[in-house]
């Protein structure tokens, strides 16, 4: 399922009315990211698109196209699908691997980044300085995030301070609308 910044279909919209009154479109950016957009009408979508107001929540691309889609019909309970045959266990020295569907990967990435952002302190440009203070016991140990240059990052790693990049999708950088 594509990533969506709004409630699932059939839910109540943030302004209190039923979300079913909104037109839910399946959209795609030029980089292939899939997501949903909610609009009052086709004209509303086209107007926002023409003004550059519709953007990909993963990469902020505004080259958006509408994908073909059809309404989903709920017809009640469906009989469970038969369990797939179990594959042979992995051989020693080998591990199970997969290529996840892109939409699932996008959703998992957004969820992971949102979790990191909710459970860390943003120290901004002071990242390298604060990471050193924590590492050398000069500040309370806590999760932090911020910005560091490539040189600052390399120096931290050489000092034995574990850091890693955190590319934050544009949709998570500011307040959700």
MARDREN-712493 format. One record per residue (C-alpha): residue number from 0; x, z negated, y negated. Coordinates in Angstrom, 2 decimals. Layout:
// MARDREN-712493
<r resi="NUM" x="X" z="Z" y="Y"/>
...
//
This chain:
// MARDREN-712493
<r resi="0" x="0.00" z="0.00" y="0.00"/>
<r resi="1" x="1.37" z="0.84" y="-3.44"/>
<r resi="2" x="2.38" z="-1.95" y="-5.78"/>
<r resi="3" x="-0.33" z="-3.00" y="-8.23"/>
<r resi="4" x="-0.15" z="-5.29" y="-11.24"/>
<r resi="5" x="-3.88" z="-5.90" y="-11.13"/>
<r resi="6" x="-6.24" z="-7.61" y="-8.68"/>
<r resi="7" x="-7.22" z="-5.83" y="-5.46"/>
<r resi="8" x="-10.22" z="-3.51" y="-5.42"/>
<r resi="9" x="-13.48" z="-5.42" y="-5.39"/>
<r resi="10" x="-11.99" z="-8.46" y="-7.11"/>
<r resi="11" x="-13.07" z="-9.70" y="-10.50"/>
<r resi="12" x="-11.15" z="-8.26" y="-13.43"/>
<r resi="13" x="-9.24" z="-10.62" y="-15.78"/>
<r resi="14" x="-11.87" z="-10.13" y="-18.50"/>
<r resi="15" x="-14.58" z="-11.56" y="-16.25"/>
<r resi="16" x="-16.45" z="-8.45" y="-15.10"/>
<r resi="17" x="-16.35" z="-6.89" y="-11.67"/>
<r resi="18" x="-13.24" z="-4.82" y="-11.11"/>
<r resi="19" x="-15.41" z="-2.28" y="-9.26"/>
<r resi="20" x="-16.41" z="-0.92" y="-12.68"/>
<r resi="21" x="-12.83" z="0.20" y="-13.19"/>
<r resi="22" x="-11.46" z="3.51" y="-11.97"/>
<r resi="23" x="-8.53" z="2.75" y="-9.66"/>
<r resi="24" x="-6.04" z="5.60" y="-9.43"/>
<r resi="25" x="-3.13" z="6.07" y="-7.08"/>
<r resi="26" x="-0.16" z="7.04" y="-9.25"/>
<r resi="27" x="3.42" z="8.11" y="-8.70"/>
<r resi="28" x="6.43" z="8.32" y="-11.03"/>
<r resi="29" x="9.04" z="11.08" y="-11.01"/>
<r resi="30" x="11.29" z="8.82" y="-8.89"/>
<r resi="31" x="8.69" z="8.58" y="-6.10"/>
<r resi="32" x="7.51" z="5.00" y="-6.72"/>
<r resi="33" x="3.83" z="4.56" y="-5.81"/>
<r resi="34" x="1.51" z="2.20" y="-7.66"/>
<r resi="35" x="-2.10" z="1.73" y="-8.74"/>
<r resi="36" x="-3.50" z="1.98" y="-12.25"/>
<r resi="37" x="-6.88" z="0.68" y="-13.42"/>
<r resi="38" x="-8.72" z="2.60" y="-16.13"/>
<r resi="39" x="-12.19" z="2.56" y="-17.67"/>
<r resi="40" x="-12.55" z="6.32" y="-17.08"/>
<r resi="41" x="-10.64" z="9.53" y="-16.40"/>
<r resi="42" x="-10.55" z="10.13" y="-20.16"/>
<r resi="43" x="-9.04" z="6.67" y="-20.67"/>
<r resi="44" x="-6.31" z="7.47" y="-18.10"/>
<r resi="45" x="-5.56" z="10.87" y="-19.66"/>
<r resi="46" x="-5.43" z="9.37" y="-23.16"/>
<r resi="47" x="-3.04" z="6.59" y="-22.14"/>
<r resi="48" x="-0.92" z="9.07" y="-20.19"/>
<r resi="49" x="-0.68" z="11.42" y="-23.19"/>
<r resi="50" x="0.42" z="8.52" y="-25.43"/>
<r resi="51" x="3.11" z="7.42" y="-22.94"/>
<r resi="52" x="1.38" z="4.11" y="-22.22"/>
<r resi="53" x="1.28" z="4.51" y="-18.43"/>
<r resi="54" x="4.61" z="3.58" y="-16.88"/>
<r resi="55" x="6.00" z="2.82" y="-13.45"/>
<r resi="56" x="6.24" z="-0.95" y="-12.82"/>
<r resi="57" x="9.47" z="-0.44" y="-10.84"/>
<r resi="58" x="11.53" z="1.77" y="-13.18"/>
<r resi="59" x="9.51" z="2.16" y="-16.43"/>
<r resi="60" x="9.36" z="5.95" y="-15.99"/>
<r resi="61" x="6.50" z="7.50" y="-18.00"/>
<r resi="62" x="6.49" z="10.83" y="-16.11"/>
<r resi="63" x="3.45" z="9.82" y="-14.07"/>
<r resi="64" x="1.27" z="11.97" y="-11.83"/>
<r resi="65" x="-2.04" z="11.14" y="-10.24"/>
<r resi="66" x="-2.04" z="11.35" y="-6.43"/>
<r resi="67" x="-4.97" z="12.63" y="-4.46"/>
<r resi="68" x="-7.04" z="9.79" y="-3.09"/>
<r resi="69" x="-10.50" z="9.07" y="-1.79"/>
<r resi="70" x="-12.61" z="5.93" y="-1.90"/>
<r resi="71" x="-12.20" z="3.68" y="1.11"/>
<r resi="72" x="-15.34" z="2.87" y="3.06"/>
<r resi="73" x="-15.67" z="-0.54" y="4.69"/>
<r resi="74" x="-17.82" z="-0.23" y="7.77"/>
<r resi="75" x="-17.49" z="-3.78" y="9.07"/>
<r resi="76" x="-15.24" z="-5.07" y="11.80"/>
<r resi="77" x="-13.06" z="-2.64" y="13.67"/>
<r resi="78" x="-11.95" z="-3.13" y="17.25"/>
<r resi="79" x="-8.32" z="-4.27" y="17.38"/>
<r resi="80" x="-5.80" z="-1.58" y="18.18"/>
<r resi="81" x="-4.06" z="-1.89" y="21.54"/>
<r resi="82" x="-0.65" z="-3.58" y="21.38"/>
<r resi="83" x="2.22" z="-1.09" y="21.37"/>
<r resi="84" x="4.52" z="-1.04" y="24.37"/>
<r resi="85" x="7.43" z="-3.40" y="23.95"/>
<r resi="86" x="10.75" z="-1.66" y="23.43"/>
<r resi="87" x="13.74" z="-2.55" y="25.54"/>
<r resi="88" x="15.75" z="-5.44" y="24.09"/>
<r resi="89" x="18.75" z="-4.50" y="21.96"/>
<r resi="90" x="22.04" z="-4.13" y="23.80"/>
<r resi="91" x="24.75" z="-6.73" y="23.10"/>
<r resi="92" x="26.58" z="-5.98" y="19.86"/>
<r resi="93" x="23.60" z="-3.99" y="18.53"/>
<r resi="94" x="20.78" z="-5.15" y="16.29"/>
<r resi="95" x="17.23" z="-4.05" y="15.61"/>
<r resi="96" x="16.93" z="-1.88" y="12.49"/>
<r resi="97" x="14.17" z="0.00" y="10.75"/>
<r resi="98" x="13.37" z="2.06" y="7.71"/>
<r resi="99" x="10.49" z="0.25" y="6.00"/>
<r resi="100" x="7.74" z="2.24" y="4.31"/>
<r resi="101" x="8.66" z="2.64" y="0.63"/>
<r resi="102" x="5.52" z="0.91" y="-0.64"/>
<r resi="103" x="6.18" z="-2.13" y="1.57"/>
<r resi="104" x="9.78" z="-2.23" y="0.40"/>
<r resi="105" x="8.71" z="-2.04" y="-3.25"/>
<r resi="106" x="6.21" z="-4.85" y="-2.81"/>
<r resi="107" x="8.74" z="-7.04" y="-0.98"/>
<r resi="108" x="11.38" z="-6.41" y="-3.67"/>
<r resi="109" x="8.95" z="-7.24" y="-6.48"/>
<r resi="110" x="7.91" z="-10.44" y="-4.69"/>
<r resi="111" x="11.53" z="-11.49" y="-4.09"/>
<r resi="112" x="12.58" z="-10.86" y="-7.70"/>
<r resi="113" x="9.49" z="-12.67" y="-9.02"/>
<r resi="114" x="10.38" z="-15.65" y="-6.80"/>
<r resi="115" x="13.97" z="-15.72" y="-8.09"/>
<r resi="116" x="12.77" z="-15.50" y="-11.69"/>
<r resi="117" x="10.26" z="-18.31" y="-11.18"/>
<r resi="118" x="12.84" z="-20.63" y="-9.58"/>
<r resi="119" x="15.90" z="-20.06" y="-11.78"/>
<r resi="120" x="16.84" z="-20.76" y="-15.38"/>
<r resi="121" x="17.57" z="-17.76" y="-17.61"/>
<r resi="122" x="20.83" z="-18.55" y="-19.42"/>
<r resi="123" x="21.15" z="-15.04" y="-20.87"/>
<r resi="124" x="24.58" z="-14.01" y="-22.16"/>
<r resi="125" x="25.98" z="-17.46" y="-21.29"/>
<r resi="126" x="25.79" z="-16.68" y="-17.55"/>
<r resi="127" x="29.54" z="-16.58" y="-16.80"/>
<r resi="128" x="30.21" z="-19.72" y="-18.83"/>
<r resi="129" x="27.32" z="-21.65" y="-17.26"/>
<r resi="130" x="28.20" z="-20.50" y="-13.73"/>
<r resi="131" x="31.72" z="-21.87" y="-14.21"/>
<r resi="132" x="30.39" z="-25.18" y="-15.60"/>
<r resi="133" x="28.16" z="-25.60" y="-12.54"/>
<r resi="134" x="30.94" z="-24.55" y="-10.12"/>
<r resi="135" x="33.45" z="-27.01" y="-11.59"/>
<r resi="136" x="30.95" z="-29.90" y="-11.74"/>
<r resi="137" x="30.63" z="-29.94" y="-15.54"/>
<r resi="138" x="26.87" z="-29.21" y="-15.41"/>
<r resi="139" x="24.05" z="-30.07" y="-13.03"/>
<r resi="140" x="23.79" z="-27.74" y="-10.05"/>
<r resi="141" x="20.79" z="-25.44" y="-10.39"/>
<r resi="142" x="19.80" z="-21.82" y="-9.92"/>
<r resi="143" x="20.59" z="-19.66" y="-12.93"/>
<r resi="144" x="20.31" z="-16.01" y="-13.89"/>
<r resi="145" x="21.46" z="-14.03" y="-16.89"/>
<r resi="146" x="23.69" z="-11.18" y="-17.97"/>
<r resi="147" x="27.39" z="-10.69" y="-17.26"/>
<r resi="148" x="29.74" z="-7.77" y="-17.70"/>
<r resi="149" x="31.41" z="-6.14" y="-14.70"/>
<r resi="150" x="34.68" z="-7.85" y="-15.71"/>
<r resi="151" x="33.03" z="-11.28" y="-16.00"/>
<r resi="152" x="31.38" z="-10.80" y="-12.61"/>
<r resi="153" x="34.68" z="-9.82" y="-10.98"/>
<r resi="154" x="36.43" z="-12.85" y="-12.52"/>
<r resi="155" x="33.71" z="-15.19" y="-11.22"/>
<r resi="156" x="34.06" z="-13.74" y="-7.71"/>
<r resi="157" x="37.86" z="-14.13" y="-7.85"/>
<r resi="158" x="37.36" z="-17.82" y="-8.78"/>
<r resi="159" x="35.22" z="-18.28" y="-5.67"/>
<r resi="160" x="31.92" z="-18.42" y="-7.55"/>
<r resi="161" x="29.27" z="-16.57" y="-5.55"/>
<r resi="162" x="27.24" z="-14.24" y="-7.77"/>
<r resi="163" x="25.26" z="-11.12" y="-7.05"/>
<r resi="164" x="23.44" z="-8.48" y="-9.09"/>
<r resi="165" x="19.74" z="-8.88" y="-9.68"/>
<r resi="166" x="18.19" z="-5.61" y="-10.86"/>
<r resi="167" x="14.92" z="-6.72" y="-12.43"/>
<r resi="168" x="12.12" z="-4.13" y="-12.44"/>
<r resi="169" x="10.74" z="-3.61" y="-15.97"/>
<r resi="170" x="7.31" z="-4.88" y="-14.89"/>
<r resi="171" x="8.80" z="-8.34" y="-14.31"/>
<r resi="172" x="10.89" z="-8.57" y="-17.49"/>
<r resi="173" x="8.02" z="-9.46" y="-19.81"/>
<r resi="174" x="4.59" z="-11.03" y="-19.58"/>
<r resi="175" x="2.09" z="-9.21" y="-17.39"/>
<r resi="176" x="-0.73" z="-7.59" y="-19.33"/>
//
